[in-house]
């Protein structure tokens, strides 16, 4: 073989090795990054689907997007609606008070107890108990994946459009959990934090009484006047009643 031929063969071998190294590197390194991007995209889709469901009142879609912790949260609020007195309810956040009093205003204790948590969430979503006008103003920024949990930066529509603006929910995060089927589910409790902050800001700007604001919202959902007695334990709730909650 001539010297020039050997040189050509050598260059071909070297080029082949280089190409192989590049291919192997490309196959090995981006795998984790692609998975992360895929998860982040799935998390964003879950957030948008849940937000759209709350705003539009699409109960079936809303229930399909939440984690088991959300159902447990609604179960705890249902128990309070059935048996808690005014003092215990006032210790809860604004959104909790809104949901508890909405349940109490809409159902007799026996009826409320008989509902499954999915049915209760369906009622809350379809009738707009979860402040859809406020939810519509929420957005999500950067997403962080940590194994089977994910966290999204809480933002308002204004701060999403202009990052230089500040927001009362700066520093808060939305939480997501990967379900057994691989899909991401939203944790409603993390949304409650953002809603509480925004509602507090709104009531402060309006300068009104929080009770009046609560009653106004519930009346707008139900179409019926809310009486102050809604804070009291329902009279049909007898001490000897022992009803097991349904899931």
C-alpha angles and dihedrals in degrees: 000000000000122000091247090050092051089049091053092048090049092051091048091051091048091048091049092052092048093050091048091051092050092049093049092047092049091049095048106039107046095050095089092042093051091049091050092050090048092051092046091051091049091050091052091050090052091051093048093045092051094045092048090049093053093046094047096038093241097158098180092054092046094052090048092058102052133088128237090261089066092057090048089051092054089046091056091049091049090055089053092048090055101044115006125110126223096269094055092048094049089056089066127084122270094260091049090051090049093052095042094050092043090055092047093046094048103042142040111237093252093051092046091051092051095056120097115235089249090055090049092051089048091055092046092051099041093049095044099245090148097068099255093188090059093042089055089064094058126099136172127236129186118003123217121198118207108175108285093353130073134189128202126197110249113232140162123236089254096053091044089057093043115024090190090071121089125228134199089237095055109135095027121117137204115228130218134183128205109237125219090262091057097254122125119245127200123237107224092199091070090054090052090064092057093044092051092052093049093046091050089052091049095049089047091054093047091046092217134137113272092224090055090050091049093050092045091055094047092048090051090054098044104029088225131106116258116223125208088244088076086086091063127085107269109260092228090063101097121196093236094054112112111180122170114226118243127227 
